[in-house]
Amino acid sequence: MSLMFSYFLRRLGYLLFVIWGVTFAAFFIAQVVPGDPAAAALGSNAREAQIEAYRESLGLNKPVYVQYLNYMQRLVTGDLGKSIKTRRPIVRDLRDFFPATLELTLAAILITVILGVPTGILAALNQNKLPDVVIRVLALLGGATPIYWLAILFIAFFHTRLGILPGPGQLDPFLIPPPKVTGFMTIDTLLARDFPAFVDALRHLIMPALVLGAFSTALLTRMVRSTMLEVLSQDYIRTAKAKGNSNRVVLWKHALRNAALPILTVLGGVVGSLLTGAVLTETIFSWPGIGGYATSSALNLDFPAVMGVTLVAGLTYTLINLIVDLLYAFFDPRISYS
């Protein structure tokens, strides 16, 4: 336990270095982007004197290194600055938009695991047979289909043609949104005991979660299949069968447990990519998450907001990788942290 704790502390130190690297790269890349954030925020009708005054109030007239040092000083205290577009603290904006992205991501992860792991196992157990061929073809299509095309296809088929799922958004516009407690529409409707709104929020979640999780499901399916095929050919699997263990015991106790590490590695990368890569899905489905906020901030040259989103994305990805590393010891006790 002490070794794991010391390993955890070391990784936290690396995390601070990653945060610095992300802020450094994002800040100086933003400086080379053409355009004037102050002019973009005030609009085309603003006079030059107004733009200059606003630029001075934001500190944009100072040298770049001074702006960066000021930003890092505020960051140490948890202050990400104010959005040029919304004029609100970026921490408040992220607190408002991030829960919707997290809700969509968790739903996509759930779909990925529920569909990807069993289909990958089924394909491995039926190698080169009809189920394996069908699953491989579907995984190939899922991995090769662009998200925007799949989203448009889902909306046209399930919403417009069949009418079994609602269109874009989190909730029907004729329903009253629940009081915001967690930011998760499904949970907040349950807390408000508004069950019709809960059902509607859940139905709104299905399509974007399926679209967002399509690529990761295909990736996980292929990974589970290849890993299970490798594990099932090992000598200890044949020994377990020779001892009279049932196929279920051999599969779950011996095969899947030993295949868990590479699957967990892929799943960790998938979780990070889903959480930070939901921009297109949120835009198409009008999902009020951090992806839409990032897109709007980039289009309006709102560099402080872009920095905030980049920092959250980098921090989230690094924390997920840390959690995956710590879970390795749970699935394989032979792993030690030194």
Secondary structure by P-SEA (a helix, b strand, c coil): caaaaaaaaaaaaaaaaaaaaaaaaaaaaaaaccccaaaaaacccccaaaaaaaaaaacccccaaaaaaaaaaaaaaccccccccccccaaaaaaacaaaaaaaaaaaaaaaaaccaaaaaaaaaacccaaaaaaaaaaaaaaaccaaaaaaaaaaccccccccccccccccccccccccccccaaaaaaaacaaaaaaaaaaaacaaaaaaaaaaaaaaaaaaaaaaaaaaacaaaaaaaaacccccccccccccccaaaaaaaaaaaaaaaaaacaaaaaaaaccccaaaaaaaaaaacaaaaaaaaaaaaaaaaaaaaaaaaaaccccccccccc
